[in-house]
Amino acid sequence: MSVGLAGVCLVLATATGGSAGPAVFVPVHSFTLAWTHSIEKVRWEEDYVVRPGETPGAAPRLEATAARVHGSGAGMEPPPDARLKRGWYEYTPTLHHPAELRLTRSGFTPDYDWCTGGRCRPLSDLLPSQGGVTVLTACQPASS
């Protein structure tokens, strides 16, 4: 089976559920999304892999492989299967293959961190936002 270039597409969502501009394609095999809880000020991290589609020509898909939270607090308790390791509650996400991630971004809190290859940077480096929702999906680049 031939596997083409895959990665993720990021797009700003509108209030009506559409997109507010073209998608940004990011070629990536694995990545971590991280953020700091706005009230508890605790870091949360989720690891993802972009997998090929299940059949030839099928769209790639996201796979959630691991997650961790650096503490706990109101409304963000670690799940029952979480194990405390080096100050982090580590667990396997229950939703293994999300169709999309809807990332709520606000000008009042720090942006998500996009981490690959051991380095993190703000998600706004890839797709600037003044707030609202950014939709992340596994995808292939649009044909030119």
C-alpha positions as CSV (number, residue, x, y, z in Angstrom):
1,M,0.0,0.0,0.0
2,S,1.4,3.4,-1.0
3,V,1.1,6.0,1.8
4,G,1.1,9.7,0.7
5,L,2.1,12.7,2.7
6,A,-0.2,13.1,5.7
7,G,-0.4,15.4,8.6
8,V,-3.0,17.6,10.2
9,C,-5.2,20.4,8.9
10,L,-6.0,23.4,11.2
11,V,-8.9,25.7,10.4
12,L,-10.7,28.5,12.3
13,A,-14.3,27.6,12.8
14,T,-17.2,30.1,12.4
15,A,-20.1,30.4,14.8
16,T,-22.3,28.7,12.2
17,G,-19.9,25.7,12.0
18,G,-18.2,26.6,8.8
19,S,-14.6,27.6,8.3
20,A,-13.3,31.2,8.5
21,G,-10.6,30.7,5.9
22,P,-8.4,28.1,4.2
23,A,-7.0,25.1,6.2
24,V,-3.4,25.2,7.1
25,F,-1.7,21.8,6.4
26,V,1.1,20.7,8.8
27,P,3.0,17.7,7.7
28,V,3.5,15.7,10.9
29,H,3.5,12.0,12.0
30,S,3.2,12.6,15.8
31,F,2.6,15.6,18.0
32,T,1.7,16.8,21.5
33,L,-1.0,19.4,22.3
34,A,-0.4,21.0,25.7
35,W,-2.1,23.8,27.6
36,T,-2.4,25.3,31.0
37,H,-5.8,25.1,32.7
38,S,-7.1,28.6,33.0
39,I,-8.2,28.4,36.6
40,E,-6.1,25.7,38.2
41,K,-2.9,26.7,36.3
42,V,-2.0,23.1,35.8
43,R,-0.4,21.8,32.6
44,W,-2.2,19.2,30.5
45,E,-0.6,17.3,27.6
46,E,-2.1,14.9,25.0
47,D,0.0,12.9,22.5
48,Y,-1.3,12.0,19.0
49,V,-0.2,10.1,16.0
50,V,-1.4,10.5,12.4
51,R,-2.1,7.0,11.0
52,P,-2.8,6.1,7.4
53,G,-6.4,5.4,6.4
54,E,-7.6,1.8,7.0
55,T,-7.9,1.2,3.3
56,P,-6.0,2.4,0.2
57,G,-7.1,5.9,-0.6
58,A,-8.9,6.4,2.7
59,A,-8.2,9.6,4.6
60,P,-5.6,9.5,7.5
61,R,-6.9,9.4,11.0
62,L,-5.8,10.7,14.4
63,E,-4.9,8.3,17.2
64,A,-4.7,9.5,20.8
65,T,-1.8,7.6,22.4
66,A,-1.2,9.1,25.8
67,A,-2.2,11.9,28.1
68,R,-0.9,13.4,31.3
69,V,-1.9,16.2,33.7
70,H,0.6,17.8,36.2
71,G,-1.7,17.6,39.2
72,S,-5.4,17.8,39.7
73,G,-8.0,20.4,40.5
74,A,-11.7,21.4,40.3
75,G,-13.2,20.0,37.1
76,M,-10.0,18.3,35.9
77,E,-9.7,15.2,38.0
78,P,-7.5,12.5,36.4
79,P,-9.4,9.4,35.2
80,P,-9.5,6.3,37.4
81,D,-6.8,4.5,35.4
82,A,-4.3,7.4,35.7
83,R,-1.0,6.6,37.5
84,L,1.1,9.2,39.3
85,K,4.6,9.2,37.8
86,R,7.2,12.0,38.6
87,G,4.4,14.4,39.5
88,W,2.3,13.7,36.4
89,Y,-0.9,11.7,36.3
90,E,-0.4,9.6,33.1
91,Y,-3.2,7.7,31.4
92,T,-4.5,6.4,28.0
93,P,-7.3,8.5,26.5
94,T,-10.6,6.7,26.2
95,L,-11.4,8.3,22.8
96,H,-8.6,6.6,20.7
97,H,-9.6,7.9,17.3
98,P,-11.2,11.3,17.4
99,A,-12.6,12.5,14.1
100,E,-11.5,16.0,15.0
101,L,-10.2,18.1,17.9
102,R,-12.1,21.3,18.6
103,L,-9.6,23.6,20.4
104,T,-11.2,26.6,22.1
105,R,-8.7,29.5,22.1
106,S,-9.0,32.7,24.0
107,G,-7.2,36.0,24.0
108,F,-7.5,35.8,27.8
109,T,-5.4,32.7,28.4
110,P,-2.2,31.4,26.9
111,D,-2.5,29.6,23.6
112,Y,-2.1,25.8,23.2
113,D,1.5,24.6,22.8
114,W,2.2,22.6,19.7
115,C,5.1,20.2,20.4
116,T,7.0,18.1,18.0
117,G,10.6,16.7,18.0
118,G,11.0,17.6,21.7
119,R,10.3,21.3,21.1
120,C,7.1,23.3,21.8
121,R,5.8,26.6,20.4
122,P,2.5,28.4,20.5
123,L,-0.2,27.0,18.2
124,S,-0.5,30.6,16.9
125,D,2.8,30.1,15.1
126,L,0.9,27.7,12.9
127,L,-2.5,29.4,12.8
128,P,-3.0,32.8,14.4
129,S,-6.3,33.2,16.3
130,Q,-8.0,36.0,18.2
131,G,-10.2,33.4,20.0
132,G,-12.9,31.1,19.0
133,V,-12.5,27.5,18.0
134,T,-9.8,25.9,15.9
135,V,-10.6,22.5,14.3
136,L,-7.8,20.0,13.9
137,T,-8.2,16.9,11.7
138,A,-5.9,14.4,10.2
139,C,-5.6,15.1,6.5
140,Q,-3.5,15.0,3.3
141,P,-2.4,18.2,1.6
142,A,-4.9,19.6,-1.0
143,S,-3.9,18.7,-4.6
144,S,-2.4,21.7,-6.5
